Amino acid sequence: MIYTLKQFAKMFQTTEHTIRYYTDINLLPCERDKGNRRIFNEESVNWMQGIVCLKGCDASIEDIKEYCELCRLPESRATLLARYQIILRQREQAYQRIEEAKATAAYMDEKVKHYEKVLAGVIPDDTNPENWTTNTRPPKH
C-alpha cells in the first residue's frame, strides 16, 4: 500500500513536518511520486514503527539515527552487537524513568494525603507557595 505524507503522519499521530524531517535526515525511507511529493510504503511503515518505539523510550535523534544507519549496513555480528548496545542503553534509560516516575507518584501520594488533612481541618493550610518560608518550604524532590 502507498501512503501520502498526510496519511502517513496521521497514521503515526505526528506532524507532516516531523515526517519530512525524518526523511530529510535519512531516518525514514520514502519514494517520490511524479510530482516529486513524498510517498510511503510498507517498508516505510516498518521503519517508522521502529523510530516511534525508540522515540517512546526517549532515545535521542542521534541514537535513533545511529541505530537506523547500523540497520542499513550489511548484516554482521559487529552491527548486531552495536544495535544491541543501543537497545541495552535505551532499556536502562527506560528503567531509570520508571524509577523516577515511581518516586514522583509516591511524592504526589504524600501531597494528596497532606491536602486531605488540610481539607479535613486537621492541619492549617500550608499548601500555597506564596506563603512558604524557608522553614515551611517542602524539601527539594
N, C-alpha and C positions, 0 to 999 in steps of 0.2 A: 504494500500500500504506500502511496505517496501523500505527504502532508505539506501544506503551505506553512510558511513561517507563523502565521496567525494560529492555524490549527495546532501546530507543534507546541507553541507557547501555551496555549490553552490546555493542551493535554497534560503538560507538566506544571500547570498553575504558576507560571512565571511570566515575565515580560518578553516581548519581542526583542527589546534592547538586550536583555540578558542572553537570549539565544544568538543574536548577532555577535555579541561579544565572545561567546564560547566558540563560534565558528571562526571568528577573526583571529583568535589566539590558538587555533588548531586543537581545541579540546574536543570539538564536536564536528564530525564529518557531515558535509552536506553536498548536494549537487546543485546545479543551476539549470533553470528552465530556459526556453528560447528567449524570454525577456530578461535574462540574467538575474532572476529572482531566486532566492534560496528555496530549495525543496528538500524534504527529508524522507528517508525510507526506514525500513525496519532496522537496518544496521544503526541508523542514527538514533532510533528509539533505544536500542541496546546501550549505546554509548551514553545517552542522556540518563538512562536509569542508573548506570554506574556513577555518573557525575553527581546525580541527586543523592545517591547513597553516601558518597564521600562527603558531599556538602552537608548532609544531615549529621554526619559525625563531626562537623565543624572543621573539616580539612581546609587548609588554605588553598587558594588557586594554584600556588606554586606546587604544593604536594599533589594536587589533582593533575596538574599538567605533567609532572614527573611520572605519575602513575600511567597516564594515557600514553606518554612517549614510550615508556617501557613496554606497554601492551602492543605497540606498533612495531617494535623490534622483532627480529626473528626469535622464535621460541628457543630458550636455552635455560639451563639451570641458573645461570647468573641473573637473567632478567626475572625469572620466577622468584628467586631469593630476594631480589631488590623490591619487587612488588609486595612480597610477604612482609618485608621490613616496614614498608609504608603502612600496610594493614595492621601490623602489630602496634605501630606508633598511634594510629588512629583509635585502635581499641583501647589503648592505655588512656588516651585523652578522653574517650567516651566514659570510661570508668571514673576518671577524675571528676568529670562533670556530674556524674551520678552522685558522687560523694558530696560535691558542693551543693547539689540540689537537695539532698537529704538534710544537710546542715541548715540550709535556708528554710526548708519545710519545718524542721524542729524549732528554729527561731520563731517562725510565724505561729507555730502551735503555742509557744510561750506568750507571744503577743496576744493571741486570741484569748487565752486564759486571763491575761492581765486586763484586757478590755472588759471581759465578762465580770471581773471583780469590781472594776470601776463602775460599770453599768448597774451592778447589783448594790452599789453604795458601800461595799466592803472597804475600799481604799479610795483616797482622793484622786481626782483626775490629774494625772501627770503625763498624759499621752501627747500633748501638744508641744512640738519642738520649740515653739516660740517662748515657752515658759521654763525650759530646762536651764539648769545651772550646771557648772562643772561637777557639782556633787550629785545631781539628779539625772544627768545625761546617761542614756544606756551605754553599755560598753560597745566598743567597735566590734563589728562582726565580719 
